[in-house]
Amino acid sequence: MVSFIRPAFAAPVPNADVDANARRVFSDVSRYLTGQAVLDETQSSRLLQALTDDDASFNDACRQLAAYLTANKPDPLHLQAELDAAKLAFAALPRRIVTAWYVGVVGDGSHARALTYSTSLMYRTVEDRLRPPSYAYGGYGSWRVDPRSVRLAPLVATASARA
């Protein structure tokens, strides 16, 4: 029999081998650490999969961190200092999770993988001014203009202008 239905060529669903409880725990911990009420689910799945691929014990450590947060309700501004002082096994986890969300990179050195760019949380801080999110002002090729030829208004009024 001939089938007229084309096979699916879509990439596998990210996070397919990570259980729903691990996703929920990661999502809860991520919202606490980032201070964001809502986080993108697709990005969350990709980051969790990468963090789990990077460290097989990540989900267990994340559960331990979640239990610590629930039991101690630490001030988010002092959490990292508390974990470092207590020398807990999962003390490095908040740094890794926040780096993944804000910078979009998981892993270190030659094992670092960039997973997100424009959806990284670091761009929410500047999204009201920078579109697309980068530090390249102007359109394509604007960097070719000789800066000496650009005349900008002074940031501080000169003495003669104030008089």
C-alpha positions in Angstrom: 0.0 0.0 0.0 1.3 3.5 -0.8 0.9 6.2 1.7 0.4 9.8 0.7 1.2 11.1 4.1 4.6 12.6 4.3 6.9 11.5 7.2 7.5 14.1 9.9 11.0 15.7 9.6 10.6 17.9 12.6 13.4 17.9 15.2 12.7 15.8 18.3 10.8 17.5 21.0 13.4 19.1 23.4 13.3 17.6 26.8 11.5 14.5 25.7 13.5 12.3 28.1 13.2 14.6 31.1 10.2 13.8 33.3 7.4 16.3 34.0 8.3 16.6 37.6 11.9 17.7 36.8 10.4 20.3 34.3 8.1 21.6 37.0 10.9 21.8 39.6 13.3 23.5 37.2 10.6 26.0 36.2 9.8 26.8 39.8 13.4 27.3 40.8 14.1 29.3 37.6 11.2 31.7 38.4 12.5 32.2 41.9 16.1 32.8 40.8 15.3 35.1 37.9 12.5 37.0 39.6 10.4 36.5 36.5 6.8 35.4 37.0 6.6 34.0 33.5 9.3 32.2 31.6 9.2 30.8 28.0 8.4 27.1 28.2 10.3 26.2 25.0 13.4 28.0 26.2 13.0 26.3 29.6 12.8 22.9 28.0 16.0 23.6 26.0 17.9 24.9 28.9 16.8 22.1 31.2 17.8 19.5 28.6 21.2 21.1 28.1 21.9 21.4 31.8 20.9 17.8 32.3 23.1 16.7 29.4 25.9 18.6 30.9 25.5 17.1 34.4 23.6 13.8 34.9 23.0 14.8 38.6 21.4 18.1 37.7 17.8 17.1 38.3 18.7 15.7 41.7 20.6 18.8 42.7 17.7 21.0 41.4 15.3 19.1 43.6 17.6 19.6 46.6 17.8 23.3 45.8 14.0 23.5 45.5 13.6 21.7 48.9 16.1 24.2 50.4 14.2 27.2 49.0 10.9 25.8 50.3 12.2 25.0 53.8 14.3 28.1 54.3 12.6 30.8 52.2 15.9 32.7 51.8 16.1 36.3 50.6 16.9 36.0 46.9 19.6 38.7 47.2 21.5 36.7 49.8 20.8 33.1 48.6 24.1 32.6 46.8 26.1 33.9 49.8 24.1 31.5 52.1 24.7 28.5 49.9 28.4 29.3 49.5 28.8 29.7 53.3 27.0 26.5 54.0 29.1 24.7 51.4 26.1 22.8 50.2 26.6 20.3 47.3 24.2 22.3 45.1 25.7 25.7 45.9 26.9 26.3 42.3 23.5 25.5 40.9 21.9 29.0 41.1 24.8 30.5 39.1 24.5 27.9 36.4 20.7 28.3 36.1 20.9 32.1 36.1 23.7 32.1 33.5 21.6 29.8 31.3 18.6 32.1 31.5 20.3 35.5 31.3 23.2 34.7 29.0 21.8 31.7 27.1 24.9 29.7 27.6 25.2 26.3 29.3 28.6 24.8 30.2 32.1 26.2 30.5 35.1 26.6 28.3 35.3 24.3 25.3 32.0 22.6 26.5 30.0 25.8 26.5 27.0 25.8 24.2 25.0 28.9 23.2 21.3 28.0 23.3 19.6 31.3 23.1 20.3 34.8 21.9 17.5 37.2 21.5 15.3 35.4 24.1 18.0 35.6 26.8 16.7 37.5 29.8 19.7 39.9 29.7 17.9 41.6 26.8 14.7 42.3 28.7 16.6 44.9 30.6 17.5 46.8 27.5 14.6 45.9 25.1 13.0 49.3 25.4 16.1 50.9 23.8 17.8 48.2 21.7 16.1 46.5 18.8 17.4 44.0 17.8 19.0 43.2 21.0 22.6 44.0 20.6 25.0 46.9 21.1 25.3 47.8 17.5 23.4 51.1 17.1 22.1 52.1 13.7 21.3 50.1 10.6 23.5 47.7 8.6 26.8 49.3 7.7 26.3 52.3 10.0 29.6 51.3 11.6 31.3 52.4 8.4 30.6 56.1 9.0 33.7 57.9 10.2 32.9 58.9 13.8 34.8 62.2 13.3 32.2 63.3 10.8 29.3 62.8 13.2 28.2 65.9 15.0 26.3 65.2 18.2 24.7 67.7 20.6 26.8 68.1 23.8 25.6 66.2 26.8 26.3 69.1 29.1 25.5 72.6 28.1 28.6 74.8 27.7 29.0 77.9 29.8 28.1 80.2 26.9 24.9 78.2 26.2 23.8 78.4 29.9 24.2 82.2 30.0 
